[in-house]
Amino acid sequence: MTIVQTHIDTLITAYTANTDTAPLFILGDAATVLQQILSATFDCCITSPPYWGQRQYSNGGIGMEGDYHDYINHLLAVFAEVKRVLKPQGSFWLNIGDAYYNKHLLGLPWRVALALTDEQGWILRNSVIWHKVKGGPDNTDDRLRNVHENVFHFVQMEKGYYYNVDAIRANPRKTKIVNGAVVSATGVTGVRYKRQIELSTALSEVEKKAAMEALETMLNKVRLGEVADFRMIIRGQQRATHSDSQQVSGRARELADKGFYFLKYNPDGSKPGDVWDILPEDTQSRELHFAPYPEDLCKIPILATCPESGLVLDPFCGTGTTNLVARTLFRKSVGIDISQDYLNLAEQRCMRLL
């Protein structure tokens, strides 16, 4: 359903009270609409604002400024309102494209991200690289092809914000038993580690005994499915991960004190990294033309940072990709856009799920 700017807070309250996950679309300027919404309304915000100076969007709006500084300031005004309407434990995911001006790559994503942290007090938790697999052609002959965009994850609290990491874990490979021996998902049996411990000249006899006992305990956890996989770091055999400095690395201190430590892998699978290989939307043979912002870009943010009963916001919803994914994942959502044409397309896309 699309509404105009009349009693928006009342309509959102009514919308959240029913069980229908069909998105609520609001026609209007993002900052103006958000000002009419009650504070602490949304659990999660995911958005991809218009690119600066690169596209002629329906009905104008942000992105058509003559100076990129004005573009940044307009975005900051919107995101200040986003911060107000987000719950304290909510998350803000921002996908933003860069631009060139007079041959200069402006660094717009990071200019905006740093302004959000420095001027508005957001906490930046992740900088994700969206690798646009099979991205569009680039006819320039004096620079590399641009095939990535930034996706930033912001929160308002250092601790206690909603984050369900188990909802986004990959399916783990399974432990096997081969000739009675436990073999981890990547082939670890413990035989090599036992041999390294036995032959070590860097471990005392007491440390060797403790290392052997700890290794047997870890192998048993693998056998029981409590750990999917592990790596054993032994003094004099493997280098400490991250840093050898005991001042900055707890693992380095553990290696110095005990002579070994373990890296354990969660039995429910690994969590995603911060480089996402995703096809842009307009390379996927859609019936209608949408901006490159793809459905797969929204899935991890929604699953990880919006509870199943939560409410998602996209203040630049365009043709409704965020809202479509939210509905697919059984979340309610609100989309705002200045173009009635885009909202009509957004409604058509989301209603196809019925």
Protein Blocks (a to p, Z undefined) as FASTA:
>chain_A
ZZddehklmmmmmmmmpmbfbdcddeddfklmmmmpcehkbfbdcdddddehkaccehia
ahiafbfklmmmmmmmmmmmmmmmpcfkbccddddddddeehiaghlmmmmmmmmmmmno
pacfbdcddddehiacdfbfkbccdfbdcdddddfbfghpacdfklmcccddddddeehi
acdfkopaolmmmmmmmmpckbcfklmmmmmmmmmmmmmmmmnopafbdcdddehkacce
hiacfklmmklmmmmmnopacddddfkbpcddfbdcdddfklnopabdcdfbdfklmmmm
mmmmmcfkbccddfblonommmmmmmmnopacddddfbfklmmmmmmmmmmmZZ
